[in-house]
Amino acid sequence: MNKNLRKLVYAALCLALCYVLPFATGNNRALGNMLCLMHIPVFLCGFLCGWEWALAVGLIAPLLRHFTIGAPPVPTAYVMAFELAAYGLVVGLLFKVLPRKKWSIYVALIAAMLVGRLVSGLGNVIVYGLQGNAYGLTAFLTSHFVTPLPGIALQIVVIPLIVMALDRAKLIENKPKKN
């Protein structure tokens, strides 16, 4: 199969997973905020396809869900679009440039998680500011690190295992440099 076609298929699969995985929480917003299931396919897309595809999937996924089923609501959908796009961009770029070692998966993943959360925090500062409300450090830490702690743990455990399995199966298109 053509390399670009394969990336398109992987990205489409990741976008579909972004759409359906949140249904596992029964669209319970509190549980969804805790598990962050939409994030997983975006990270996987970055590892599988590279930053370009993962950025697009991350940007599109929350907006697609919002405009078809109304979840996540506005303005959360817009902030999430930038957050997930940042995840895809950073994880895809770092995985490509870091040496091909297991630790590279963790470095790329954790760095992307931090950058995406900072992007989301900045987005929330802007959104809340436009609404005349404050969005402080406590709200940021709670909503981005405390509440989603189970999802963060899930991502740090599951995503590297999936990436290593996909790499062993020679399904990774976003090849890191060899060392």
C-alpha positions as CSV (number, residue, x, y, z in Angstrom):
1,M,0.0,0.0,0.0
2,N,1.2,3.5,-0.8
3,K,2.8,5.2,2.2
4,N,0.5,8.3,1.9
5,L,-2.6,6.2,1.5
6,R,-1.6,4.2,4.6
7,K,-1.2,7.4,6.6
8,L,-4.6,8.6,5.4
9,V,-6.2,5.3,6.5
10,Y,-4.4,5.4,9.9
11,A,-5.5,9.0,10.4
12,A,-9.1,8.2,9.4
13,L,-9.1,5.3,11.9
14,C,-7.7,7.6,14.6
15,L,-10.4,10.2,13.8
16,A,-13.1,7.5,14.0
17,L,-11.7,6.4,17.4
18,C,-11.8,10.0,18.6
19,Y,-15.4,10.0,17.7
20,V,-16.5,6.7,19.2
21,L,-14.2,6.3,22.3
22,P,-16.0,9.0,24.3
23,F,-19.2,6.9,24.0
24,A,-17.5,4.4,26.4
25,T,-18.1,7.0,29.2
26,G,-21.8,7.1,28.3
27,N,-21.2,10.8,27.4
28,N,-20.9,11.4,31.1
29,R,-18.9,14.7,31.0
30,A,-17.3,14.2,34.5
31,L,-16.1,10.7,33.6
32,G,-15.0,12.0,30.1
33,N,-13.0,14.7,31.8
34,M,-11.4,12.1,34.0
35,L,-10.5,9.5,31.4
36,C,-9.7,11.8,28.4
37,L,-10.5,9.0,25.9
38,M,-10.4,11.3,22.8
39,H,-6.8,12.1,23.5
40,I,-5.5,8.5,23.0
41,P,-6.2,8.3,19.2
42,V,-4.6,11.7,18.6
43,F,-1.4,10.6,20.4
44,L,-1.4,7.3,18.5
45,C,-1.9,9.2,15.2
46,G,1.2,11.3,16.0
47,F,3.2,8.1,16.5
48,L,1.8,6.3,13.5
49,C,1.5,9.0,10.9
50,G,3.5,12.1,12.0
51,W,2.7,15.5,13.2
52,E,0.8,16.7,10.1
53,W,-1.8,14.1,10.2
54,A,-2.1,14.1,14.0
55,L,-2.4,17.9,14.1
56,A,-5.3,17.6,11.6
57,V,-7.0,14.8,13.5
58,G,-6.6,16.7,16.8
59,L,-8.0,19.8,15.3
60,I,-11.0,18.1,13.6
61,A,-12.1,15.6,16.2
62,P,-13.7,17.8,18.9
63,L,-15.3,20.0,16.3
64,L,-16.7,17.0,14.4
65,R,-18.2,15.6,17.6
66,H,-19.5,19.0,18.6
67,F,-21.2,19.7,15.3
68,T,-22.7,16.2,15.0
69,I,-23.7,15.3,18.6
70,G,-23.2,18.5,20.5
71,A,-20.4,17.2,22.8
72,P,-18.1,18.7,23.8
73,P,-20.1,21.9,24.1
74,V,-18.9,25.3,23.0
75,P,-16.4,26.8,24.0
76,T,-14.9,23.6,25.2
77,A,-14.9,22.1,21.7
78,Y,-12.8,25.0,20.4
79,V,-10.3,24.9,23.2
80,M,-10.0,21.1,22.9
81,A,-9.4,21.4,19.2
82,F,-6.3,23.5,19.9
83,E,-5.2,21.2,22.8
84,L,-5.5,18.0,20.8
85,A,-3.8,19.6,17.7
86,A,-0.9,20.6,20.0
87,Y,-0.8,17.0,21.3
88,G,-0.6,15.6,17.7
89,L,2.0,18.2,16.6
90,V,4.4,17.8,19.5
91,V,4.2,14.0,19.8
92,G,4.6,13.5,16.1
93,L,7.6,15.9,15.8
94,L,9.4,14.6,18.9
95,F,8.9,11.0,18.0
96,K,10.4,11.6,14.5
97,V,13.5,13.5,15.7
98,L,14.3,11.5,18.9
99,P,16.5,8.4,18.7
100,R,14.6,5.1,18.2
101,K,14.6,4.0,21.8
102,K,11.7,3.1,24.2
103,W,12.3,6.1,26.3
104,S,11.7,8.3,23.3
105,I,8.1,7.2,23.3
106,Y,7.7,8.4,26.9
107,V,9.5,11.6,26.3
108,A,7.4,12.5,23.2
109,L,4.2,11.5,25.0
110,I,4.8,13.4,28.2
111,A,6.2,16.5,26.5
112,A,3.1,16.5,24.2
113,M,0.8,16.1,27.2
114,L,2.4,19.1,29.0
115,V,2.4,21.3,25.9
116,G,-1.2,20.4,25.0
117,R,-2.3,21.2,28.5
118,L,-0.6,24.5,28.5
119,V,-2.3,25.3,25.1
120,S,-5.6,24.4,26.7
121,G,-4.9,26.4,29.8
122,L,-4.1,29.5,27.6
123,G,-7.3,28.8,25.6
124,N,-9.3,28.7,28.8
125,V,-7.7,32.0,30.1
126,I,-8.8,33.6,26.8
127,V,-12.3,32.1,26.8
128,Y,-13.0,32.8,30.5
129,G,-11.5,36.3,30.1
130,L,-13.8,37.1,27.2
131,Q,-16.7,36.0,29.3
132,G,-15.5,38.3,32.1
133,N,-14.5,35.4,34.4
134,A,-11.1,34.6,35.9
135,Y,-9.3,31.3,35.1
136,G,-6.5,31.0,37.7
137,L,-3.8,28.6,38.5
138,T,-5.9,26.5,40.8
139,A,-8.6,26.0,38.1
140,F,-5.8,25.1,35.6
141,L,-4.1,22.6,37.8
142,T,-7.4,21.0,38.9
143,S,-8.9,20.7,35.4
144,H,-5.7,19.7,33.6
145,F,-3.8,17.6,36.1
146,V,-5.9,16.6,39.1
147,T,-9.3,15.6,37.5
148,P,-7.7,13.8,34.5
149,L,-5.2,11.9,36.6
150,P,-6.7,8.5,35.8
151,G,-6.7,9.4,32.1
152,I,-3.1,10.6,32.3
153,A,-2.1,7.3,34.0
154,L,-4.0,5.3,31.4
155,Q,-2.3,7.2,28.6
156,I,1.2,6.8,30.0
157,V,0.7,3.0,30.5
158,V,-1.4,2.1,27.4
159,I,0.0,4.3,24.6
160,P,3.6,3.3,24.8
161,L,2.6,-0.4,24.9
162,I,0.5,0.1,21.8
163,V,3.2,2.0,20.0
164,M,5.8,-0.6,20.8
165,A,3.5,-3.4,19.6
166,L,2.8,-1.4,16.4
167,D,6.5,-0.8,15.9
168,R,7.3,-4.5,16.3
169,A,4.6,-5.2,13.7
170,K,6.3,-2.7,11.4
171,L,3.1,-0.5,11.2
172,I,4.7,2.8,12.3
173,E,5.0,5.3,9.4
174,N,6.4,8.1,11.5
175,K,9.9,6.6,11.8
176,P,12.3,8.1,14.3
177,K,15.9,8.3,13.4
178,K,18.0,5.3,14.3
179,N,20.7,5.4,16.9
